[in-house]
Amino acid sequence: MAQLHGNKAHYHVLIDPNRAELLFEKAAEADQRPAAWIREAVYSELKRVYPSTVYNEAMAKDQVQWRSSIRNRVEGRAKSKADTLLDILND
């Protein structure tokens, strides 16, 4: 069962050791961490097995959610800096 990690689903996957070695090799060849390689492999398989309209709709929704997350982070940091500056000026 997936656990939520922010806006993402977090899965714990056990991979047998010899095939894990293959995974490490492929990830290294792609200059990626194994988890990133697995994520891209899953996305690639989902794109292959679902109609393009379904997959593209899901991807577009994820991109909107990602942009919203980034915007919230940027706004939060700007507010924090402004609050810090106000605290300094008020001291």
N, CA, C and O atoms as CSV, one atom per row, in Angstrom:
chain,resi,resn,atom,element,x,y,z
A,1,MET,N,N,0.839,-1.178,0.000
A,1,MET,CA,C,0.000,0.000,0.000
A,1,MET,C,C,0.881,1.238,0.000
A,1,MET,O,O,1.897,1.290,0.693
A,2,ALA,N,N,0.490,2.217,-0.770
A,2,ALA,CA,C,1.273,3.448,-0.875
A,2,ALA,C,C,1.023,4.344,0.329
A,2,ALA,O,O,-0.083,4.405,0.866
A,3,GLN,N,N,2.074,5.033,0.734
A,3,GLN,CA,C,1.953,6.071,1.743
A,3,GLN,C,C,2.087,7.403,1.026
A,3,GLN,O,O,2.820,7.514,0.043
A,4,LEU,N,N,1.387,8.409,1.514
A,4,LEU,CA,C,1.512,9.718,0.897
A,4,LEU,C,C,2.770,10.406,1.403
A,4,LEU,O,O,3.109,10.340,2.584
A,5,HIS,N,N,3.446,11.063,0.481
A,5,HIS,CA,C,4.643,11.837,0.794
A,5,HIS,C,C,4.473,13.162,0.072
A,5,HIS,O,O,4.868,13.308,-1.085
A,6,GLY,N,N,3.880,14.129,0.768
A,6,GLY,CA,C,3.510,15.371,0.095
A,6,GLY,C,C,2.400,15.064,-0.895
A,6,GLY,O,O,1.370,14.499,-0.525
A,7,ASN,N,N,2.606,15.432,-2.143
A,7,ASN,CA,C,1.630,15.161,-3.195
A,7,ASN,C,C,1.923,13.856,-3.927
A,7,ASN,O,O,1.222,13.522,-4.882
A,8,LYS,N,N,2.923,13.126,-3.510
A,8,LYS,CA,C,3.335,11.916,-4.223
A,8,LYS,C,C,2.996,10.666,-3.415
A,8,LYS,O,O,2.809,10.723,-2.199
A,9,ALA,N,N,2.922,9.541,-4.115
A,9,ALA,CA,C,2.705,8.251,-3.458
A,9,ALA,C,C,4.069,7.595,-3.270
A,9,ALA,O,O,4.880,7.555,-4.195
A,10,HIS,N,N,4.313,7.091,-2.086
A,10,HIS,CA,C,5.592,6.467,-1.754
A,10,HIS,C,C,5.366,4.959,-1.631
A,10,HIS,O,O,4.553,4.516,-0.820
A,11,TYR,N,N,6.080,4.181,-2.429
A,11,TYR,CA,C,5.983,2.721,-2.391
A,11,TYR,C,C,7.292,2.142,-1.884
A,11,TYR,O,O,8.371,2.654,-2.181
A,12,HIS,N,N,7.185,1.097,-1.138
A,12,HIS,CA,C,8.355,0.352,-0.678
A,12,HIS,C,C,8.373,-0.942,-1.484
A,12,HIS,O,O,7.474,-1.773,-1.349
A,13,VAL,N,N,9.386,-1.113,-2.316
A,13,VAL,CA,C,9.443,-2.264,-3.216
A,13,VAL,C,C,10.691,-3.084,-2.914
A,13,VAL,O,O,11.797,-2.549,-2.845
A,14,LEU,N,N,10.500,-4.383,-2.737
A,14,LEU,CA,C,11.641,-5.278,-2.530
A,14,LEU,C,C,12.006,-5.919,-3.866
A,14,LEU,O,O,11.147,-6.456,-4.565
A,15,ILE,N,N,13.291,-5.853,-4.210
A,15,ILE,CA,C,13.774,-6.416,-5.473
A,15,ILE,C,C,14.846,-7.443,-5.143
A,15,ILE,O,O,15.738,-7.190,-4.334
A,16,ASP,N,N,14.749,-8.589,-5.769
A,16,ASP,CA,C,15.723,-9.655,-5.528
A,16,ASP,C,C,17.132,-9.183,-5.889
A,16,ASP,O,O,17.301,-8.378,-6.805
A,17,PRO,N,N,18.143,-9.682,-5.171
A,17,PRO,CA,C,19.486,-9.109,-5.239
A,17,PRO,C,C,20.151,-9.139,-6.620
A,17,PRO,O,O,20.802,-8.165,-6.999
A,18,ASN,N,N,20.009,-10.199,-7.358
A,18,ASN,CA,C,20.694,-10.259,-8.647
A,18,ASN,C,C,20.065,-9.324,-9.673
A,18,ASN,O,O,20.766,-8.711,-10.478
A,19,ARG,N,N,18.745,-9.219,-9.637
A,19,ARG,CA,C,18.092,-8.263,-10.528
A,19,ARG,C,C,18.296,-6.836,-10.033
A,19,ARG,O,O,18.296,-5.896,-10.828
A,20,ALA,N,N,18.467,-6.672,-8.737
A,20,ALA,CA,C,18.785,-5.346,-8.195
A,20,ALA,C,C,20.131,-4.874,-8.736
A,20,ALA,O,O,20.306,-3.689,-9.020
A,21,GLU,N,N,21.076,-5.791,-8.878
A,21,GLU,CA,C,22.373,-5.436,-9.467
A,21,GLU,C,C,22.196,-4.923,-10.890
A,21,GLU,O,O,22.845,-3.959,-11.297
A,22,LEU,N,N,21.310,-5.575,-11.646
A,22,LEU,CA,C,21.019,-5.108,-13.004
A,22,LEU,C,C,20.433,-3.700,-12.961
A,22,LEU,O,O,20.781,-2.842,-13.772
A,23,LEU,N,N,19.543,-3.480,-12.007
A,23,LEU,CA,C,18.950,-2.156,-11.835
A,23,LEU,C,C,20.026,-1.115,-11.537
A,23,LEU,O,O,20.026,-0.037,-12.133
A,24,PHE,N,N,20.935,-1.426,-10.626
A,24,PHE,CA,C,22.008,-0.488,-10.281
A,24,PHE,C,C,22.860,-0.171,-11.504
A,24,PHE,O,O,23.247,0.979,-11.714
A,25,GLU,N,N,23.153,-1.199,-12.316
A,25,GLU,CA,C,23.947,-0.984,-13.532
A,25,GLU,C,C,23.227,-0.050,-14.499
A,25,GLU,O,O,23.822,0.900,-15.007
A,26,LYS,N,N,21.946,-0.321,-14.753
A,26,LYS,CA,C,21.181,0.507,-15.687
A,26,LYS,C,C,21.052,1.936,-15.170
A,26,LYS,O,O,21.174,2.889,-15.940
A,27,ALA,N,N,20.811,2.087,-13.892
A,27,ALA,CA,C,20.693,3.425,-13.312
A,27,ALA,C,C,22.019,4.179,-13.454
A,27,ALA,O,O,22.032,5.364,-13.788
A,28,ALA,N,N,23.125,3.490,-13.200
A,28,ALA,CA,C,24.441,4.121,-13.326
A,28,ALA,C,C,24.705,4.531,-14.776
A,28,ALA,O,O,25.231,5.613,-15.032
A,29,GLU,N,N,24.338,3.665,-15.724
A,29,GLU,CA,C,24.517,3.990,-17.145
A,29,GLU,C,C,23.727,5.241,-17.526
A,29,GLU,O,O,24.170,6.041,-18.350
A,30,ALA,N,N,22.560,5.399,-16.918
A,30,ALA,CA,C,21.702,6.553,-17.208
A,30,ALA,C,C,22.057,7.749,-16.322
A,30,ALA,O,O,21.422,8.799,-16.413
A,31,ASP,N,N,23.075,7.590,-15.463
A,31,ASP,CA,C,23.483,8.633,-14.519
A,31,ASP,C,C,22.307,9.075,-13.656
A,31,ASP,O,O,22.052,10.265,-13.476
A,32,GLN,N,N,21.589,8.064,-13.123
A,32,GLN,CA,C,20.433,8.309,-12.265
A,32,GLN,C,C,20.568,7.491,-10.993
A,32,GLN,O,O,21.307,6.508,-10.937
A,33,ARG,N,N,19.840,7.918,-9.979
A,33,ARG,CA,C,19.699,7.077,-8.792
A,33,ARG,C,C,18.767,5.929,-9.167
A,33,ARG,O,O,17.930,6.086,-10.055
A,34,PRO,N,N,18.895,4.787,-8.513
A,34,PRO,CA,C,18.001,3.668,-8.832
A,34,PRO,C,C,16.519,4.028,-8.716
A,34,PRO,O,O,15.720,3.604,-9.551
A,35,ALA,N,N,16.143,4.793,-7.710
A,35,ALA,CA,C,14.738,5.164,-7.544
A,35,ALA,C,C,14.248,5.997,-8.727
A,35,ALA,O,O,13.116,5.824,-9.178
A,36,ALA,N,N,15.082,6.890,-9.227
A,36,ALA,CA,C,14.698,7.710,-10.384
A,36,ALA,C,C,14.553,6.837,-11.627
A,36,ALA,O,O,13.643,7.039,-12.431
A,37,TRP,N,N,15.450,5.869,-11.782
A,37,TRP,CA,C,15.365,4.957,-12.924
A,37,TRP,C,C,14.079,4.140,-12.851
A,37,TRP,O,O,13.400,3.950,-13.860
A,38,ILE,N,N,13.749,3.659,-11.657
A,38,ILE,CA,C,12.507,2.888,-11.472
A,38,ILE,C,C,11.299,3.755,-11.796
A,38,ILE,O,O,10.378,3.305,-12.477
A,39,ARG,N,N,11.296,5.005,-11.310
A,39,ARG,CA,C,10.172,5.910,-11.568
A,39,ARG,C,C,9.980,6.092,-13.071
A,39,ARG,O,O,8.856,6.019,-13.566
A,40,GLU,N,N,11.077,6.330,-13.803
A,40,GLU,CA,C,10.980,6.510,-15.249
A,40,GLU,C,C,10.511,5.230,-15.944
A,40,GLU,O,O,9.763,5.290,-16.920
A,41,ALA,N,N,10.951,4.076,-15.443
A,41,ALA,CA,C,10.513,2.795,-16.019
A,41,ALA,C,C,9.009,2.595,-15.804
A,41,ALA,O,O,8.308,2.119,-16.696
A,42,VAL,N,N,8.528,2.955,-14.632
A,42,VAL,CA,C,7.092,2.833,-14.343
A,42,VAL,C,C,6.307,3.777,-15.242
A,42,VAL,O,O,5.302,3.375,-15.829
A,43,TYR,N,N,6.748,5.029,-15.361
A,43,TYR,CA,C,6.051,5.978,-16.227
A,43,TYR,C,C,6.039,5.488,-17.670
A,43,TYR,O,O,5.029,5.611,-18.363
A,44,SER,N,N,7.145,4.941,-18.116
A,44,SER,CA,C,7.229,4.426,-19.478
A,44,SER,C,C,6.253,3.274,-19.701
A,44,SER,O,O,5.597,3.200,-20.741
A,45,GLU,N,N,6.162,2.387,-18.732
A,45,GLU,CA,C,5.231,1.257,-18.846
A,45,GLU,C,C,3.788,1.731,-18.802
A,45,GLU,O,O,2.953,1.231,-19.557
A,46,LEU,N,N,3.480,2.682,-17.935
A,46,LEU,CA,C,2.121,3.221,-17.884
A,46,LEU,C,C,1.751,3.877,-19.218
A,46,LEU,O,O,0.630,3.728,-19.703
A,47,LYS,N,N,2.697,4.593,-19.795
A,47,LYS,CA,C,2.461,5.242,-21.091
A,47,LYS,C,C,2.202,4.193,-22.178
A,47,LYS,O,O,1.421,4.422,-23.101
A,48,ARG,N,N,2.866,3.047,-22.054
A,48,ARG,CA,C,2.716,1.980,-23.046
A,48,ARG,C,C,1.366,1.277,-22.925
A,48,ARG,O,O,0.762,0.926,-23.939
A,49,VAL,N,N,0.881,1.065,-21.692
A,49,VAL,CA,C,-0.311,0.237,-21.496
A,49,VAL,C,C,-1.624,1.025,-21.467
A,49,VAL,O,O,-2.698,0.434,-21.582
A,50,TYR,N,N,-1.550,2.342,-21.315
A,50,TYR,CA,C,-2.770,3.152,-21.298
A,50,TYR,C,C,-2.908,3.908,-22.612
A,50,TYR,O,O,-1.913,4.224,-23.265
A,51,PRO,N,N,-4.143,4.196,-22.994
A,51,PRO,CA,C,-4.333,5.049,-24.174
A,51,PRO,C,C,-3.655,6.399,-23.941
A,51,PRO,O,O,-3.601,6.886,-22.812
A,52,SER,N,N,-3.149,6.985,-24.995
A,52,SER,CA,C,-2.401,8.239,-24.840
A,52,SER,C,C,-3.254,9.336,-24.215
A,52,SER,O,O,-2.732,10.177,-23.483
A,53,THR,N,N,-4.556,9.343,-24.490
A,53,THR,CA,C,-5.413,10.379,-23.895
A,53,THR,C,C,-5.469,10.247,-22.383
A,53,THR,O,O,-5.428,11.247,-21.666
A,54,VAL,N,N,-5.563,9.017,-21.898
A,54,VAL,CA,C,-5.633,8.778,-20.449
A,54,VAL,C,C,-4.295,9.131,-19.793
A,54,VAL,O,O,-4.256,9.829,-18.780
A,55,TYR,N,N,-3.205,8.640,-20.382
A,55,TYR,CA,C,-1.884,8.892,-19.808
A,55,TYR,C,C,-1.563,10.382,-19.846
A,55,TYR,O,O,-1.091,10.937,-18.854
A,56,ASN,N,N,-1.815,11.040,-20.986
A,56,ASN,CA,C,-1.495,12.468,-21.115
A,56,ASN,C,C,-2.322,13.322,-20.166
A,56,ASN,O,O,-1.835,14.331,-19.656
A,57,GLU,N,N,-3.570,12.928,-19.924
A,57,GLU,CA,C,-4.403,13.660,-18.964
A,57,GLU,C,C,-3.823,13.548,-17.554
A,57,GLU,O,O,-3.753,14.540,-16.828
A,58,ALA,N,N,-3.411,12.351,-17.172
A,58,ALA,CA,C,-2.809,12.148,-15.849
A,58,ALA,C,C,-1.510,12.940,-15.729
A,58,ALA,O,O,-1.248,13.561,-14.699
A,59,MET,N,N,-0.702,12.917,-16.783
A,59,MET,CA,C,0.572,13.643,-16.760
A,59,MET,C,C,0.317,15.151,-16.665
A,59,MET,O,O,1.015,15.847,-15.927
A,60,ALA,N,N,-0.662,15.656,-17.395
A,60,ALA,CA,C,-0.980,17.084,-17.344
A,60,ALA,C,C,-1.449,17.489,-15.940
A,60,ALA,O,O,-1.059,18.543,-15.437
A,61,LYS,N,N,-2.275,16.661,-15.316
A,61,LYS,CA,C,-2.726,16.944,-13.950
A,61,LYS,C,C,-1.552,16.960,-12.985
A,61,LYS,O,O,-1.489,17.808,-12.095
A,62,ASP,N,N,-0.612,16.017,-13.158
A,62,ASP,CA,C,0.575,15.987,-12.304
A,62,ASP,C,C,1.410,17.249,-12.487
A,62,ASP,O,O,1.933,17.797,-11.516
A,63,GLN,N,N,1.536,17.711,-13.728
A,63,GLN,CA,C,2.322,18.917,-13.994
A,63,GLN,C,C,1.675,20.150,-13.359
A,63,GLN,O,O,2.374,21.007,-12.817
A,64,VAL,N,N,0.350,20.241,-13.423
A,64,VAL,CA,C,-0.356,21.356,-12.780
A,64,VAL,C,C,-0.119,21.319,-11.268
A,64,VAL,O,O,0.156,22.345,-10.646
A,65,GLN,N,N,-0.229,20.125,-10.693
A,65,GLN,CA,C,-0.027,19.978,-9.253
A,65,GLN,C,C,1.418,20.335,-8.879
A,65,GLN,O,O,1.643,20.964,-7.846
A,66,TRP,N,N,2.391,19.947,-9.695
A,66,TRP,CA,C,3.797,20.248,-9.440
A,66,TRP,C,C,4.039,21.760,-9.487
A,66,TRP,O,O,4.711,22.315,-8.617
A,67,ARG,N,N,3.484,22.422,-10.513
A,67,ARG,CA,C,3.655,23.878,-10.611
A,67,ARG,C,C,3.033,24.588,-9.414
A,67,ARG,O,O,3.582,25.569,-8.914
A,68,SER,N,N,1.895,24.094,-8.958
A,68,SER,CA,C,1.247,24.674,-7.782
A,68,SER,C,C,2.126,24.494,-6.546
A,68,SER,O,O,2.251,25.402,-5.725
A,69,SER,N,N,2.726,23.323,-6.424
A,69,SER,CA,C,3.613,23.041,-5.291
A,69,SER,C,C,4.818,23.985,-5.305
A,69,SER,O,O,5.204,24.520,-4.265
A,70,ILE,N,N,5.402,24.185,-6.469
A,70,ILE,CA,C,6.553,25.084,-6.600
A,70,ILE,C,C,6.141,26.515,-6.259
A,70,ILE,O,O,6.843,27.212,-5.526
A,71,ARG,N,N,4.998,26.947,-6.796
A,71,ARG,CA,C,4.506,28.301,-6.536
A,71,ARG,C,C,4.298,28.507,-5.028
A,71,ARG,O,O,4.675,29.546,-4.485
A,72,ASN,N,N,3.699,27.522,-4.360
A,72,ASN,CA,C,3.480,27.629,-2.911
A,72,ASN,C,C,4.800,27.727,-2.160
A,72,ASN,O,O,4.922,28.489,-1.201
A,73,ARG,N,N,5.796,26.943,-2.606
A,73,ARG,CA,C,7.107,26.985,-1.961
A,73,ARG,C,C,7.760,28.349,-2.126
A,73,ARG,O,O,8.287,28.913,-1.167
A,74,VAL,N,N,7.723,28.876,-3.342
A,74,VAL,CA,C,8.334,30.181,-3.613
A,74,VAL,C,C,7.638,31.270,-2.802
A,74,VAL,O,O,8.298,32.114,-2.196
A,75,GLU,N,N,6.304,31.249,-2.790
A,75,GLU,CA,C,5.562,32.242,-2.016
A,75,GLU,C,C,5.844,32.110,-0.524
A,75,GLU,O,O,5.963,33.114,0.177
A,76,GLY,N,N,5.951,30.878,-0.039
A,76,GLY,CA,C,6.252,30.655,1.372
A,76,GLY,C,C,7.623,31.177,1.752
A,76,GLY,O,O,7.790,31.774,2.816
A,77,ARG,N,N,8.607,30.956,0.890
A,77,ARG,CA,C,9.961,31.457,1.165
A,77,ARG,C,C,9.995,32.973,1.137
A,77,ARG,O,O,10.648,33.598,1.973
A,78,ALA,N,N,9.291,33.574,0.173
A,78,ALA,CA,C,9.262,35.032,0.095
A,78,ALA,C,C,8.612,35.622,1.344
A,78,ALA,O,O,9.078,36.628,1.878
A,79,LYS,N,N,7.536,34.992,1.804
A,79,LYS,CA,C,6.860,35.476,3.013
A,79,LYS,C,C,7.774,35.332,4.224
A,79,LYS,O,O,7.833,36.221,5.074
A,80,SER,N,N,8.485,34.212,4.298
A,80,SER,CA,C,9.400,33.997,5.415
A,80,SER,C,C,10.509,35.041,5.428
A,80,SER,O,O,10.860,35.558,6.489
A,81,LYS,N,N,11.062,35.353,4.263
A,81,LYS,CA,C,12.106,36.376,4.187
A,81,LYS,C,C,11.558,37.742,4.582
A,81,LYS,O,O,12.221,38.501,5.291
A,82,ALA,N,N,10.346,38.054,4.123
A,82,ALA,CA,C,9.733,39.333,4.470
A,82,ALA,C,C,9.477,39.413,5.967
A,82,ALA,O,O,9.707,40.454,6.583
A,83,ASP,N,N,9.004,38.323,6.555
A,83,ASP,CA,C,8.760,38.299,8.003
A,83,ASP,C,C,10.058,38.476,8.771
A,83,ASP,O,O,10.094,39.195,9.769
A,84,THR,N,N,11.122,37.829,8.319
A,84,THR,CA,C,12.420,37.957,8.965
A,84,THR,C,C,12.917,39.387,8.888
A,84,THR,O,O,13.430,39.928,9.868
A,85,LEU,N,N,12.764,40.002,7.717
A,85,LEU,CA,C,13.193,41.386,7.538
A,85,LEU,C,C,12.393,42.320,8.457
A,85,LEU,O,O,12.958,43.233,9.060
A,86,LEU,N,N,11.093,42.092,8.561
A,86,LEU,CA,C,10.264,42.902,9.450
A,86,LEU,C,C,10.691,42.737,10.913
A,86,LEU,O,O,10.732,43.708,11.670
A,87,ASP,N,N,11.005,41.510,11.297
A,87,ASP,CA,C,11.472,41.253,12.671
A,87,ASP,C,C,12.772,42.023,12.933
A,87,ASP,O,O,12.946,42.608,14.002
A,88,ILE,N,N,13.673,42.019,11.962
A,88,ILE,CA,C,14.957,42.726,12.130
A,88,ILE,C,C,14.724,44.225,12.244
A,88,ILE,O,O,15.318,44.896,13.088
A,89,LEU,N,N,13.844,44.746,11.374
A,89,LEU,CA,C,13.569,46.178,11.402
A,89,LEU,C,C,12.843,46.614,12.669
A,89,LEU,O,O,13.012,47.746,13.121
A,90,ASN,N,N,12.044,45.733,13.239
A,90,ASN,CA,C,11.285,46.069,14.447
A,90,ASN,C,C,12.126,45.932,15.717
A,90,ASN,O,O,11.718,46.416,16.773
A,91,ASP,N,N,13.268,45.296,15.638
A,91,ASP,CA,C,14.114,45.131,16.825
A,91,ASP,C,C,14.889,46.356,17.160
A,91,ASP,O,O,15.642,46.363,18.133
